[in-house]
Amino acid sequence: MDKFPSGYNLLFQLPTGGGKTVIFSELAKRYILQTGKRVLILTHRIELCGQTSRMLTDIGVPNKIINSKVKDLDDDDDYWCYVAMVETLNNRLNDERILFDNLGLVIIDEAHYNSFRKLFGFFAKQIILGVTATPLSSNIKLPLKDNYNELIVGESISALVEREFLAEAVTYSYDVNLRSLKIGINGDYTVSSSERLYGNYLMQEKLLYAYEEKAKSTKTLIFNNGINTSKSVQAMFQEEGYECKHLDNTHSEKERQDILEWFEKKEDAILSSVSILTTGFDSPSVETIILNRATKSLTLYHQMIGRGSRVLPHKKKFNVIDLGNNARRFGLWDTHINWSDIFKSPNSYIEGLYSDEEIEEEFVFEYSDELMAKLQGGPDPDFNMSQAYVEVTVKGGRPKEAIDQSILHHMSLIRFVCSDFWDALDLLKELEGDITYRVRLYSKCIAKTTDNYKNWLKEEYLRKLQSELRKAYADDDII
């Protein structure tokens, strides 16, 4: 750090789980020994203050936490390093109660948060080192390049996985229609619209199915975008006989400690949370991360998955269950990212991300294993809507004949499996995702892709299919 001049602001990127706290604590120690100047480390959460202070103590750096009880630095000679939360320090500096003597380096943890910007003016003569896993500002209107002169990029996630410093993420994505979600002023999906989507019965069922299919009996951490959703998730799992607890920022410190202690000790624990565990939380034994939410924030995406990336002797991989199309939006967790380009041109990166509509255009419906077992031995379950449309139009037929062929195909599948009309209606519910998919493909073929038209076409499809089924089973005299 001695090669950088005073007033130089440097940003360092290293993935979540890559050892940022260890690295900047060691940098602080070396800087103190080489220059004889003091170091200040800033965090945005109380848990990170304690974590950083303990790390400094472990490597022999006398340090002091500046909290609400600290009014001045009379014992300044006893400490060479200070750790403080941004809001607490800002209040002390504005009140002119605290003055740092011989301060040379300021380290900012989780530097992508904009709460730190208010402090830059107080440290114009010091070297500032910002540290983050994702050098993309939490506010796109306030890019990090405005406050930092240079970005240094650390090891990539894939390199750390290859060298077994991080566990490998095995990602399972379940398609979710996000059209009902609204974007808030912070650029991410609103809590209220997320609560409506993820709190409904169908999404709860999808969550349970995904857990039981890919993660049953593993220690599981679930991230939600609303307290009501998280509590509903807890209730659902408990009703199904699983031990599950809920945690959010309204819990007391004692409640939080008790819940996290339970989570750490119980092998197959399920913990449903809201935001609170994205930073400052470390549980290497986590085997499954479930993203029961969608986000537009690359930083949050990496933080959530990073909670499961710690390695253990018996843990080289962990599950990621994505219920928010997040992997399609940002790429897999270990996908290469050009952080230098993002640092220089954050708007270009944001604008280049897939929209929800573009993501949904790529959805491909797949029958569940249970449904495929029911259809075993019957008609081929595959139906190519695009091919049917081309064949019909080439022969000069009406485009809607492709829909008619699809309905007849669904009828053949249902008639093979179901012995009566009421069983047929139950199976029809399982096939609704396939119907939605076929309607979308047909709409794309005729270049009429408005939501209203697709919704109308699906309703017509279901109405006609039910009508044809009723007639067929009536002819069998078994309705």
C-alpha positions in Angstrom: 0.0 0.0 0.0 3.0 2.3 0.4 3.3 2.8 -3.4 -0.1 4.6 -3.5 -0.2 8.4 -2.7 -2.3 9.9 0.0 -5.8 10.7 -1.3 -5.7 7.7 -3.7 -8.8 5.5 -3.6 -8.4 1.9 -4.6 -11.1 -0.8 -5.1 -10.4 -4.5 -4.6 -12.7 -7.3 -5.9 -12.7 -10.8 -4.4 -15.6 -13.3 -4.5 -17.7 -14.0 -1.4 -15.9 -16.7 0.5 -12.6 -15.8 -1.0 -11.3 -14.5 2.4 -11.8 -10.7 2.1 -11.7 -10.2 5.9 -8.5 -12.2 6.2 -6.8 -10.4 3.4 -7.7 -6.8 4.4 -6.9 -7.5 8.0 -3.4 -8.8 7.0 -3.0 -5.7 4.7 -3.9 -3.5 7.7 -1.2 -5.2 9.8 1.5 -4.9 7.2 0.6 -1.2 6.5 0.8 -0.4 10.2 4.2 -2.2 10.6 5.7 -0.6 7.4 4.4 3.0 7.9 3.8 3.4 11.6 0.4 4.9 10.7 -3.0 3.9 12.0 -5.8 2.1 10.1 -9.6 2.6 10.2 -11.9 -0.2 9.0 -15.5 0.6 8.1 -18.4 -1.8 7.9 -22.2 -1.4 7.4 -23.3 -4.0 9.9 -22.6 -4.6 13.6 -21.9 -8.3 12.9 -19.1 -7.4 10.5 -17.6 -5.1 13.1 -17.3 -7.9 15.6 -16.0 -10.3 13.0 -13.3 -7.9 11.8 -12.2 -7.0 15.3 -11.8 -10.7 16.2 -9.8 -11.3 13.1 -7.5 -8.4 13.9 -7.0 -9.6 17.4 -6.2 -13.1 16.2 -3.3 -11.8 14.0 -1.9 -9.5 16.8 -3.3 -6.1 15.8 -4.5 -4.1 18.9 -7.9 -2.7 17.8 -11.0 -0.9 19.1 -14.6 -0.9 18.0 -16.1 2.6 17.8 -19.7 2.0 18.8 -22.4 4.2 20.3 -20.8 4.0 23.7 -17.5 5.5 22.5 -17.5 9.2 22.9 -13.8 10.0 22.2 -10.4 8.4 21.6 -8.5 9.3 24.8 -6.8 5.9 24.9 -5.6 6.4 21.4 -2.0 5.2 22.1 -3.4 1.7 23.0 -4.8 1.0 19.6 -3.4 1.0 16.0 -6.5 0.0 14.3 -10.2 1.0 14.7 -13.3 -0.7 13.5 -16.5 1.3 13.1 -20.0 1.2 11.6 -20.6 3.8 9.0 -23.6 5.5 10.7 -22.0 5.6 14.1 -18.8 7.1 12.8 -20.6 9.6 10.6 -22.4 10.9 13.7 -19.2 11.2 15.7 -17.4 13.0 12.9 -20.2 15.4 12.3 -20.3 16.2 16.0 -16.5 16.6 15.9 -16.2 14.4 18.9 -13.6 12.1 17.3 -10.4 13.0 15.6 -8.0 10.3 14.3 -4.3 11.0 15.0 -1.8 9.7 12.4 -4.4 7.9 10.3 -3.0 6.7 7.0 -5.4 4.0 5.6 -9.2 3.6 5.5 -10.5 0.2 4.5 -14.2 0.0 3.5 -15.8 -3.5 3.7 -18.7 -4.2 1.3 -17.7 -1.1 -0.6 -20.6 -1.3 -3.1 -23.0 0.1 -0.6 -23.6 3.8 -1.0 -23.8 4.6 2.7 -20.0 5.0 2.7 -20.0 7.9 0.3 -20.9 10.4 3.0 -17.6 9.7 4.7 -15.2 10.2 1.8 -15.0 13.9 2.5 -13.5 13.3 6.0 -10.7 11.2 4.6 -9.4 13.2 1.6 -5.8 12.9 2.8 -5.8 9.2 3.5 -5.5 6.2 1.2 -8.9 4.5 0.9 -9.2 0.8 0.1 -12.7 -0.4 -0.8 -13.3 -4.2 -0.7 -16.2 -5.9 -2.4 -17.2 -9.2 -4.1 -19.1 -7.2 -6.7 -17.8 -3.8 -7.8 -21.2 -2.6 -9.0 -22.8 0.2 -7.0 -26.0 -0.5 -5.1 -27.3 2.6 -6.8 -26.7 2.7 -10.6 -26.9 6.5 -10.5 -23.9 6.6 -8.2 -21.2 4.5 -9.9 -18.2 3.4 -7.9 -15.8 4.8 -10.5 -16.9 8.3 -9.3 -15.1 7.6 -5.9 -12.4 5.1 -6.8 -9.4 5.7 -9.0 -8.6 2.1 -9.8 -10.0 -1.5 -9.6 -7.9 -4.5 -8.8 -9.6 -7.8 -9.7 -8.8 -10.8 -7.5 -9.2 -14.5 -8.2 -12.3 -15.6 -10.0 -14.9 -17.9 -8.5 -14.1 -20.7 -10.9 -10.4 -20.5 -10.0 -11.2 -20.7 -6.3 -13.5 -23.6 -6.9 -10.8 -25.4 -9.0 -8.3 -24.9 -6.2 -10.9 -26.1 -3.7 -11.0 -22.8 -1.7 -14.7 -22.7 -2.6 -17.3 -25.4 -3.1 -18.8 -26.0 -6.5 -22.4 -24.8 -7.0 -24.8 -27.2 -8.7 -27.6 -25.1 -10.0 -31.2 -26.2 -10.6 -33.5 -23.6 -12.2 -37.2 -23.8 -12.2 -39.0 -21.5 -14.7 -41.1 -18.8 -13.0 -43.4 -16.3 -14.7 -42.3 -12.9 -13.2 -44.6 -10.7 -15.2 -46.6 -9.7 -12.1 -43.5 -8.3 -10.3 -43.0 -4.5 -10.1 -39.7 -2.6 -10.1 -39.2 -0.2 -7.2 -37.2 3.0 -7.0 -34.1 1.1 -6.0 -34.2 -0.8 -9.3 -35.1 -4.1 -7.8 -38.4 -6.0 -7.5 -40.7 -4.6 -4.8 -41.5 -6.5 -1.7 -45.2 -6.1 -2.1 -45.3 -7.6 -5.6 -42.9 -10.4 -4.6 -45.1 -11.2 -1.6 -48.1 -11.6 -3.9 -46.3 -13.9 -6.3 -44.3 -16.0 -3.9 -47.0 -16.2 -1.3 -49.5 -17.9 -3.6 -50.3 -21.6 -3.4 -48.7 -22.6 -6.7 -45.3 -21.0 -5.9 -45.4 -22.7 -2.5 -46.0 -26.0 -4.1 -43.2 -25.4 -6.6 -40.8 -24.6 -3.7 -41.7 -27.8 -1.9 -41.4 -29.9 -5.0 -38.0 -28.4 -5.8 -36.8 -29.0 -2.3 -38.0 -32.6 -2.2 -36.7 -33.3 -5.7 -33.2 -31.9 -5.3 -32.4 -31.1 -1.6 -34.4 -33.3 0.8 -32.6 -33.9 4.1 -29.9 -31.3 3.4 -29.2 -28.3 5.5 -31.1 -25.6 3.6 -31.0 -21.8 3.7 -34.0 -20.1 1.9 -33.9 -16.5 0.8 -37.2 -14.6 0.4 -38.1 -11.0 -0.5 -40.7 -10.5 2.2 -41.5 -11.4 5.8 -45.0 -12.8 5.1 -43.6 -15.0 2.4 -40.9 -16.3 4.7 -43.4 -17.1 7.4 -45.6 -18.9 4.9 -42.6 -20.9 3.8 -41.9 -21.9 7.4 -45.6 -22.9 8.0 -45.7 -25.0 4.8 -42.6 -27.0 5.6 -43.8 -27.5 9.2 -47.1 -28.8 7.9 -45.2 -31.3 5.7 -43.3 -32.5 8.8 -40.0 -30.7 8.3 -38.3 -28.8 11.0 -38.1 -25.2 9.7 -37.5 -21.8 11.4 -38.0 -18.2 10.1 -35.5 -15.3 10.7 -35.8 -11.6 9.8 -34.5 -8.3 11.1 -37.3 -7.9 13.6 -35.9 -10.7 15.7 -33.9 -9.7 18.8 -30.2 -10.5 19.1 -31.0 -13.4 21.5 -33.6 -14.8 19.2 -31.3 -14.6 16.2 -28.5 -16.3 18.2 -30.8 -19.1 19.3 -32.1 -19.7 15.8 -28.6 -19.7 14.2 -27.3 -22.0 16.9 -30.2 -24.4 16.1 -29.4 -24.2 12.4 -25.8 -24.9 13.0 -26.4 -28.0 15.1 -29.2 -29.7 13.2 -28.1 -31.6 10.1 -31.2 -31.3 8.0 -32.4 -27.9 9.3 -34.4 -25.6 7.0 -34.0 -21.8 7.7 -36.3 -19.4 5.9 -34.9 -15.8 5.9 -35.4 -12.3 4.6 -32.2 -10.4 3.6 -30.6 -10.5 7.0 -28.2 -13.4 6.2 -26.8 -12.1 2.9 -23.7 -10.6 4.7 -21.9 -11.1 8.0 -23.1 -14.7 8.2 -21.0 -17.8 7.9 -22.2 -21.4 8.1 -19.9 -23.7 6.2 -22.3 -26.7 6.7 -25.0 -25.2 4.5 -25.6 -27.7 1.7 -28.5 -26.0 -0.2 -29.3 -22.4 -1.0 -32.8 -21.8 -2.3 -33.5 -18.4 -4.0 -37.2 -18.2 -3.4 -37.2 -14.7 -4.9 -36.1 -12.8 -8.0 -33.6 -10.0 -7.9 -32.2 -7.5 -10.4 -29.1 -7.1 -8.2 -26.0 -9.0 -9.3 -24.5 -8.2 -5.9 -27.4 -9.7 -4.0 -27.4 -12.8 -6.3 -23.7 -13.5 -5.5 -24.2 -12.8 -1.8 -27.0 -15.2 -1.4 -25.3 -18.0 -3.2 -22.0 -17.3 -1.5 -23.6 -18.3 1.8 -23.3 -21.9 0.7 -19.9 -21.8 -0.9 -17.7 -22.6 2.1 -15.8 -25.9 1.9 -15.5 -28.6 4.4 -13.6 -31.9 4.2 -16.8 -33.8 3.3 -18.4 -30.9 1.3 -17.0 -30.1 -2.1 -20.3 -29.2 -3.7 -23.6 -27.5 -2.7 -27.0 -27.1 -4.3 -28.5 -23.9 -5.6 -32.3 -24.0 -6.3 -33.3 -21.0 -8.4 -37.0 -20.0 -8.3 -36.5 -16.5 -9.7 -34.9 -16.9 -13.2 -31.8 -15.4 -11.6 -29.3 -17.8 -13.2 -30.8 -17.0 -16.6 -30.5 -13.2 -15.9 -26.9 -13.2 -14.6 -25.4 -16.5 -15.6 -24.3 -19.2 -13.3 -22.6 -18.2 -10.1 -19.2 -19.2 -11.3 -19.6 -17.7 -14.8 -16.7 -15.4 -15.8 -17.5 -11.8 -15.3 -15.4 -8.9 -16.7 -15.4 -6.8 -13.5 -13.1 -4.2 -15.1 -15.7 -3.4 -17.8 -18.5 -3.3 -15.2 -16.5 -0.9 -13.1 -15.9 1.4 -16.1 -19.3 1.1 -17.7 -21.9 -0.2 -15.2 -24.8 1.1 -17.2 -23.8 -0.9 -20.3 -23.8 -4.1 -18.2 -27.2 -3.4 -16.7 -28.7 -2.6 -20.0 -27.3 -5.8 -21.5 -29.1 -8.1 -19.0 -31.9 -10.2 -20.3 -35.4 -8.8 -19.5 -38.0 -11.0 -17.8 -39.8 -11.2 -21.2 -36.7 -12.3 -23.0 -36.0 -14.9 -20.3 -39.5 -16.3 -20.5 -39.3 -16.6 -24.3 -36.6 -19.2 -23.7 -38.6 -21.4 -21.3 -39.0 -25.0 -22.4 -41.6 -27.0 -20.6 -40.6 -30.4 -19.3 -42.8 -33.0 -17.8 -42.1 -34.0 -14.2 -40.7 -37.5 -13.5 -44.1 -38.4 -11.9 -46.0 -37.3 -14.9 -43.7 -39.1 -17.3 -44.2 -42.3 -15.2 -48.0 -41.9 -15.7 -47.6 -41.5 -19.5 -45.2 -44.4 -19.8 -46.4 -46.8 -22.5 -48.8 -44.4 -24.1 -48.7 -41.9 -27.0 -45.5 -39.9 -27.4 -45.8 -37.0 -25.0 -43.8 -34.7 -27.3 -45.6 -32.3 -29.6 -43.8 -29.8 -31.8 -46.1 -26.8 -32.1 -43.8 -24.8 -34.4 -43.6 -27.8 -36.7 -47.4 -28.3 -36.7 -47.9 -24.7 -37.5 -45.5 -24.8 -40.5 -47.1 -28.0 -41.9 -50.6 -26.6 -41.6 -49.8 -23.3 -43.3 -47.7 -25.0 -46.1 -50.8 -27.0 -46.9 -52.9 -23.8 -47.0 -54.8 -24.6 -43.8 -55.9 -22.2 -41.1 -53.2 -21.5 -38.5 -55.7 -22.5 -35.7 -55.6 -26.1 -37.0 -52.2 -26.4 -35.3 -54.0 -25.6 -32.0 -56.7 -28.2 -32.9 -54.0 -30.8 -33.4 -52.4 -29.9 -30.1 -55.7 -30.4 -28.3 -56.2 -33.8 -29.9 -52.7 -34.7 -28.8 -53.5 -33.7 -25.2 -56.7 -35.7 -25.4 -54.8 -38.8 -26.4 -52.5 -38.5 -23.4 -55.3 -37.9 -21.0 -57.5 -40.7 -22.4 -54.5 -43.1 -22.0 -54.0 -42.3 -18.4 -57.5 -41.5 -17.0 -60.4 -43.9 -16.7 -63.1 -41.2 -16.1 -63.7 -37.5 -16.6 -62.9 -36.4 -13.0 -59.5 -38.0 -13.2 -59.0 -36.3 -16.5 -59.6 -32.9 -14.9 -57.0 -33.6 -12.3 -54.5 -34.6 -15.0 -55.4 -31.5 -16.9 -54.1 -29.4 -14.1 -50.7 -31.1 -14.3 -50.6 -30.4 -18.0 -51.4 -26.7 -17.6 -47.7 -25.7 -17.8 -47.4 -27.6 -21.1 -50.6 -25.9 -22.5 -49.2 -22.5 -21.5 -45.9 -23.4 -23.3 -47.6 -24.5 -26.5 -49.9 -21.4 -26.6 -46.8 -19.2 -26.2 -45.1 -21.0 -29.1 -48.2 -20.7 -31.3 -48.5 -17.0 -30.5 -44.9 -16.5 -31.5 -45.5 -18.3 -34.8 -48.4 -15.9 -35.7 -46.5 -12.9 -34.3 -49.3 -12.0 -32.0 -47.7 -12.1 -28.6 -49.6 -9.7 -26.3 -50.4 -11.1 -22.9 -54.1 -10.5 -23.3 -54.2 -12.6 -26.5 -52.1 -15.4 -25.0 -54.4 -15.5 -21.9 -57.5 -15.6 -24.1 -56.0 -18.3 -26.2 -55.1 -20.4 -23.2 -58.6 -20.1 -21.8 -60.1 -21.1 -25.1 -57.7 -24.0 -25.3 -58.7 -25.3 -21.9 -62.4 -24.7 -22.5 -62.3 -26.7 -25.8 -60.2 -29.5 -24.4 -62.5 -29.9 -21.4 -65.5 -29.9 -23.7 -64.0 -32.6 -26.0 -63.0 -34.7 -22.9 -66.6 -34.5 -21.5 -68.0 -35.7 -24.9 -65.5 -38.5 -25.1 -66.1 -39.9 -21.6 -69.9 -39.4 -22.1 -69.7 -41.6 -25.1 -68.0 -44.2 -22.8 -70.9 -43.8 -20.3 -68.4 -43.3 -17.5 -68.6 -39.6 -16.5 
